Amino acid sequence: MPQLDTTTWPPQLIWLAIAFIGLYLIMRFVALPRVGGAIDSRAKRVADDLDAAQRFKTETEQAIADYEAALAAARARGSGIAQEARNRLNEETAKERAKVEAEINLQTAKAEQTIADLKKKAMGEVERVAADVAAEIVAQLAGIEVETAAVADSVKGKQEEL
């Protein structure tokens, strides 16, 4: 076997060194720079993607903050509109209530006046009926005809005492 022949070792070692140095130089100046460039390119692309993701995250957070601010403003504006509508309705209700109360008071006053007139008329009728009944009772009990006007004055006097 030629590999085990010690006389052929020096040329084999020289060729080993030449091949090793050649492969080393090819790896050092050709293959490794390409692989390093690919790794650097990949690292740069990852860094750019991370920067873009951070920028998008910042933009998204800003958009969310703007949205929440707009939502809060809309809620405040809606609350203001609702409060204004409630106030307007309360004013209209108060006006309508005052109007209805005035009508009720007017009708109550008219009804009270009507009741007072009817009461006065009824009391006048009660006096007349009482005088007629008293005259009739006196006529039947005592057998005396009494004048209705005199009995009416007596009944009226007794009502005033009560």
C-alpha positions in Angstrom: 0.0 0.0 0.0 1.5 3.3 -1.1 0.0 5.3 1.9 2.0 3.2 4.3 5.3 3.5 2.4 7.3 6.1 4.3 9.3 7.0 1.3 6.3 8.6 -0.4 5.2 10.5 2.6 7.0 13.8 2.0 5.4 14.4 -1.4 2.0 13.4 0.1 2.5 15.8 3.0 3.5 18.6 0.5 0.3 17.9 -1.5 -1.7 17.7 1.7 -0.3 21.1 2.7 -1.0 22.6 -0.8 -4.5 21.2 -0.8 -5.1 22.4 2.8 -3.8 25.9 2.1 -5.8 26.0 -1.2 -9.0 24.9 0.5 -8.3 27.4 3.3 -7.8 30.3 0.9 -10.9 29.3 -1.1 -12.9 29.1 2.1 -11.4 32.3 3.5 -11.8 34.5 0.5 -14.7 33.0 -1.4 -17.1 30.7 0.5 -17.0 32.3 3.9 -17.6 35.9 2.7 -20.6 34.7 0.7 -22.0 32.9 3.8 -21.1 35.9 6.0 -22.8 38.2 3.5 -25.9 36.1 3.5 -25.9 36.1 7.4 -25.3 39.8 7.5 -28.1 40.3 4.9 -30.4 38.1 6.9 -29.5 40.0 10.1 -30.1 43.3 8.4 -33.5 42.1 7.1 -34.5 40.9 10.5 -33.4 44.2 12.1 -35.4 46.1 9.4 -38.4 43.9 10.0 -38.1 44.5 13.8 -37.9 48.3 13.2 -40.9 48.2 10.9 -42.8 46.1 13.5 -41.9 48.7 16.2 -43.0 51.5 13.9 -46.3 49.8 13.1 -46.8 49.1 16.8 -46.2 52.8 17.6 -48.6 53.8 14.8 -51.2 51.3 16.0 -50.9 52.6 19.6 -51.3 56.2 18.4 -54.3 55.2 16.3 -55.9 53.4 19.3 -55.2 56.5 21.4 -56.8 58.8 18.8 -59.8 56.4 18.5 -60.3 56.4 22.2 -60.0 60.2 22.4 -62.5 60.5 19.5 -64.8 58.0 21.3 -64.6 59.9 24.5 -65.3 63.2 22.7 -68.3 61.6 21.0 -69.6 60.3 24.3 -69.2 63.7 25.9 -70.9 65.3 22.9 -73.7 62.7 23.1 -74.1 63.2 26.8 -74.2 67.0 26.2 -76.9 66.6 23.5 -78.9 64.2 25.8 -78.6 66.7 28.7 -79.7 69.5 26.5 -82.7 67.4 25.3 -83.6 66.6 28.9 -83.4 70.2 29.9 -85.5 71.3 26.9 -88.1 68.5 27.7 -88.1 69.6 31.4 -88.7 73.2 30.4 -91.5 72.2 28.0 -93.0 69.9 30.6 -92.8 72.7 33.2 -94.6 75.1 30.8 -97.2 72.5 29.9 -97.7 71.6 33.6 -98.1 75.3 34.5 -100.6 75.7 31.7 -102.5 72.6 32.8 -102.4 73.7 36.5 -103.7 77.2 35.5 -106.6 75.5 33.6 -107.3 73.2 36.5 -107.2 76.1 38.9 -109.6 78.0 36.7 -111.9 75.0 36.4 -111.7 74.5 40.2 -112.5 78.1 40.8 -115.5 77.8 38.5 -116.6 74.6 40.1 -116.3 76.1 43.6 -118.3 79.1 42.5 -120.9 76.8 41.0 -121.0 74.8 44.3 -121.3 78.0 46.3 -124.2 79.2 44.1 -125.9 75.8 44.4 -125.3 75.7 48.1 -126.8 79.2 48.5 -129.7 78.3 46.3 -130.2 75.0 48.2 -130.0 76.8 51.5 -132.6 79.3 50.3 -134.8 76.3 49.3 -134.1 74.7 52.7 -135.3 77.8 54.5 -138.4 77.9 52.4 -139.1 74.2 52.8 -138.4 74.5 56.6 -140.7 77.5 56.9 -143.4 75.6 54.9 -143.0 72.4 57.0 -142.9 74.4 60.3 -146.1 76.2 59.3 -147.7 72.9 58.4 -146.6 71.3 61.7 -148.0 74.2 63.7 -151.2 74.1 61.8 -151.7 70.4 62.4 -150.6 70.4 66.1 -152.0 73.6 67.3 -154.7 74.0 64.7 -153.6 77.6 64.0 -152.9 79.0 60.6 -149.6 80.8 60.8 -148.3 83.1 58.2 -145.4 81.6 56.2 -143.4 84.8 56.3 -143.4 84.9 60.1 -142.3 81.3 60.2 -139.6 81.9 57.7 -138.2 84.8 59.8 -138.2 82.5 62.9 -136.4 79.6 61.0 -133.9 82.1 59.6 -133.2 83.4 63.1 -132.6 79.9 64.4 -130.3 79.0 61.5 -128.2 82.1 62.2 -127.9 81.0 65.9 -126.6 77.6 64.8 
